Amino acid sequence: MAEHVGYIDLLKRNRSFRLLWLGQVVSQMGDWFNTIALYTIILNLTGSGRDIGLLLVARFVPSFIFGPASGVFADRFSRRSIMIVTDLLRALVVLGFLFVRRPEHLWIIYVLTVFQLGLSTFFEPAKTAAIPSLVADRELVAANAISSVTWSVMLTLGAAIGGLLTGWLGTDVAFILDSGTYLLSAALIASVKVPKRPKNKRGKFAIRKTLGISDTVEGIRYVKRRPRVLALLLTKPAWGIGGGVLTLLAVFGERVFPVGGSPAIGIGILFAARGIGTAVGPIVARRIAGESRQQQQASIGIAFIISGLFYMAFGYTGLFVVALLVLGLAHTGGSILWVFSTVLLQREVEDRFRGRVFAAELALLTLTMAGSNYLTGELLDRFGYSPRVVAIGIGIFFLIPGIVWFLTKRWWDRDNPITQPATLGNDTD
């Protein structure tokens, strides 16, 4: 049995992973300040669930559009350089939100959000693909659990503090802080040492290679020959079918559970409860389920069902405290399937295909998330469904992928060609 790797021990021993993690800490904290501030601006200017849904569409669509190119970039160029450049550009882009003052300025939010998340589309596959090169194979579960828990903690703190900050000091402070966190993240990642990949895997810059057509086709063929990789790649996009919960939480914070007369505070508390649940999920699952492939695969199916049942409960309850509890429990499921599917993909996929596979995963996830959030906004505004009814419906949607996961297991859970784990080295990328 593989040695159980401690979270603190990994951060202490592995300087490069620690720096990458610290960059994640500061930038994601700022991102949640930004997110709560944008929700608040839109609700204050229009009060429309549809407009919130459109914001989330603007956040998700860029990953689908730029996903293939971002995967090729992550597999052919320096992953560290990609992360640094995108951080610097995002620091500039988010300052543009300072110019939004009236309803007719909403287009600025949507345009800048497309730019911001388009850059994130290049950052995330590069980061995820780099992690197996920074840690040993036996450390992958711990490394990805740390990353997931950090996202959750930053969501909890960022949403709660961002809600209070926005409610007390206004949205401008949130945007300025977010810009500063990107700059700090870039500085931290600049000190990360990523092992160098073979030169013949990267190549020179060319239009044909930049478009990534041949590389994308090669990646599709790679996944097609590996049913388990395909199933794991579709796990997060399947979760995205119920992704309209993000629009719903903003509306619940304004209409169902307002706190102190401020939408920002209500939204912040709901997102904080979500963050606590996502932080607990992978830690508990790792202790109970273990780290074997079969145990992690079973946990993914169970996680879908957990999310569905507790989101149905969230839509039903009328007590704010109970709503926070079941909301947190619902998102323990989401974080479990997120961490385990990431670890299994990192182990199954060869390094030279890893960037393309994770970019494809992100693209498909954001496509389903965009569709789900747009549909949620339409159900609330055009068709007049109550937030509670929509929440119960989303819970039902979460159940479907979990059932399909178990029913199709015999087809996709077949042995794949053996791949070698990434080799750790001292040369920098």
C-alpha positions, -999 to 999 in steps of 0.1 A, spaced: 0 0 0 13 35 -9 25 57 19 -1 82 31 12 116 23 5 144 47 -8 178 34 15 200 56 45 177 50 41 181 12 39 218 14 70 220 37 91 197 15 82 207 -20 91 244 -26 78 246 -62 45 231 -53 43 254 -23 49 285 -44 23 274 -70 -2 268 -41 5 303 -26 -2 318 -60 -35 300 -60 -43 312 -25 -39 349 -33 -54 350 -68 -85 330 -58 -91 351 -28 -92 381 -51 -114 363 -76 -141 358 -51 -140 395 -41 -145 402 -78 -173 377 -82 -194 390 -53 -189 425 -65 -201 418 -100 -232 400 -87 -239 430 -65 -235 455 -93 -259 436 -116 -285 430 -89 -283 467 -78 -286 480 -114 -312 455 -128 -323 430 -102 -325 404 -130 -318 367 -127 -314 366 -164 -286 392 -163 -268 371 -136 -272 341 -158 -257 360 -188 -227 370 -166 -221 333 -159 -224 325 -196 -197 351 -203 -176 334 -176 -179 299 -191 -181 303 -229 -145 315 -234 -132 282 -221 -152 263 -247 -140 286 -275 -103 288 -266 -100 253 -249 -84 235 -279 -58 262 -284 -50 264 -246 -44 227 -244 -20 228 -273 -2 258 -257 1 238 -224 16 208 -242 40 227 -264 52 258 -245 65 266 -210 36 261 -186 52 284 -161 54 312 -186 18 307 -196 7 311 -160 28 342 -154 17 360 -186 -20 353 -180 -18 365 -144 -3 398 -155 -29 403 -182 -58 395 -159 -44 421 -134 -50 447 -161 -84 435 -173 -102 434 -140 -94 471 -134 -118 478 -163 -148 469 -140 -142 502 -122 -159 520 -152 -193 503 -146 -217 529 -131 -251 526 -148 -273 499 -164 -261 509 -199 -226 500 -188 -235 463 -183 -219 454 -216 -185 463 -201 -190 436 -175 -197 410 -201 -169 420 -224 -142 422 -197 -155 389 -182 -149 372 -215 -114 385 -216 -107 376 -180 -120 341 -183 -104 336 -217 -71 342 -201 -80 318 -173 -87 292 -199 -49 292 -207 -39 294 -170 -59 264 -156 -48 236 -180 -12 247 -177 -14 246 -139 -32 212 -137 -9 197 -163 22 209 -144 13 194 -110 23 158 -118 57 172 -128 61 189 -95 51 161 -72 56 123 -70 28 100 -81 21 89 -45 16 126 -37 -10 133 -64 -41 128 -42 -27 150 -15 -16 177 -39 -50 178 -57 -68 177 -23 -48 207 -12 -56 225 -44 -93 217 -40 -95 226 -3 -76 258 -10 -102 267 -36 -129 260 -11 -113 280 17 -107 309 -6 -143 307 -17 -154 306 19 -132 335 30 -134 354 -2 -172 352 -5 -177 361 32 -151 389 34 -159 400 -2 -196 403 7 -189 424 38 -163 444 20 -186 451 -9 -215 459 14 -195 483 35 -169 499 11 -184 494 -23 -173 473 -53 -143 494 -65 -122 482 -36 -129 446 -45 -117 451 -81 -85 468 -71 -77 441 -46 -83 414 -72 -59 431 -96 -32 432 -69 -37 394 -61 -29 385 -98 3 405 -96 14 387 -65 4 353 -80 26 360 -110 56 369 -88 52 337 -68 49 314 -99 80 331 -114 100 313 -87 85 278 -94 108 253 -110 89 231 -135 109 201 -149 118 206 -185 100 184 -211 116 170 -242 122 196 -269 106 176 -296 73 176 -276 72 214 -277 83 227 -311 86 262 -326 58 288 -328 39 285 -361 4 294 -371 -5 258 -379 7 247 -345 -9 277 -327 -43 268 -342 -36 233 -329 -57 215 -355 -34 185 -360 -26 183 -323 -63 185 -313 -71 157 -337 -43 136 -322 -57 143 -287 -92 132 -298 -78 99 -311 -59 94 -279 -90 98 -258 -112 77 -282 -89 47 -277 -92 49 -239 -128 46 -226 -118 52 -190 -101 85 -199 -132 95 -218 -154 87 -188 -132 107 -165 -130 135 -189 -168 138 -190 -172 137 -152 -169 174 -145 -189 184 -176 -217 161 -164 -216 179 -130 -219 211 -150 -254 201 -161 -265 213 -126 -242 243 -127 -271 267 -127 -268 266 -89 -244 295 -93 -271 318 -107 -295 304 -81 -274 311 -51 -271 348 -61 -309 350 -65 -315 331 -32 -292 357 -15 -313 385 -28 -349 371 -27 -351 342 -3 -324 347 24 -315 384 24 -292 394 53 -291 429 67 -309 443 37 -278 438 15 -277 413 -14 -239 412 -11 -240 399 24 -267 373 18 -249 361 -14 -215 360 4 -228 338 33 -244 313 9 -212 311 -12 -192 307 20 -214 277 30 -207 263 -4 -170 268 2 -170 250 36 -187 220 20 -162 218 -8 -133 220 17 -146 191 37 -155 168 9 -121 156 -5 -105 153 30 -133 131 44 -135 111 12 -98 104 12 -100 91 47 -130 69 42 -127 58 5 -89 56 3 -67 63 -27 -71 32 -50 -85 36 -85 -116 15 -78 -124 33 -45 -120 67 -62 -142 57 -91 -170 45 -68 -168 77 -48 -174 98 -80 -207 81 -86 -218 84 -50 -207 121 -50 -232 129 -78 -260 113 -58 -250 133 -26 -251 165 -45 -285 158 -60 -302 148 -28 -290 177 -8 -297 203 -35 -333 190 -35 -333 195 3 -318 231 -2 -348 240 -24 -373 226 1 -361 241 34 -373 274 47 -348 278 76 -317 297 67 -295 277 91 -307 244 76 -303 258 41 -266 266 48 -261 231 62 -276 212 33 -259 235 8 -225 227 23 -233 190 22 -244 192 -14 -210 207 -23 -191 180 -5 -202 158 -34 -190 182 -60 -155 185 -45 -151 148 -41 -158 141 -78 -137 171 -88 -106 159 -69 -109 122 -77 -116 127 -114 -86 151 -116 -62 126 -99 -74 97 -120 -69 117 -152 -35 129 -142 -25 92 -136 -41 78 -167 -30 104 -193 6 107 -206 23 140 -201 24 149 -238 -14 147 -240 -22 161 -205 -26 197 -214 -50 189 -243 -71 165 -221 -75 190 -193 -83 218 -217 -109 197 -234 -124 188 -199 -125 225 -190 -141 235 -224 -168 209 -220 -174 218 -184 -178 255 -192 -202 247 -220 -225 227 -198 -222 253 -170 -230 281 -195 -261 263 -208 -273 254 -173 -269 290 -159 -286 305 -189 -315 281 -186 -317 288 -149 -320 326 -156 -347 320 -181 -367 297 -158 -366 324 -131 -374 355 -153 -392 344 -184 -411 314 -171 -416 327 -136 -405 296 -117 -397 302 -80 -360 298 -69 -371 268 -47 -386 249 -76 -356 255 -98 -333 243 -70 -352 210 -66 -350 205 -104 -313 211 -104 -310 185 -76 -327 160 -99 -303 168 -127 -274 160 -104 -288 125 -98 -288 115 -135 -250 114 -141 -245 94 -109 -269 67 -121 -254 67 -156 -219 64 -140 -227 31 -123 -248 17 -152 -220 22 -178 -191 12 -156 -186 -22 -173 -181 -5 -206 -156 23 -198 -137 7 -169 -114 -14 -191 -77 -16 -189 -60 13 -208 -25 12 -222 0 16 -194 14 50 -191 44 61 -171 41 88 -144 58 121 -150 95 122 -142 107 147 -117 138 166 -126 159 197 -118 158 215 -151 133 243 -153 106 247 -180 
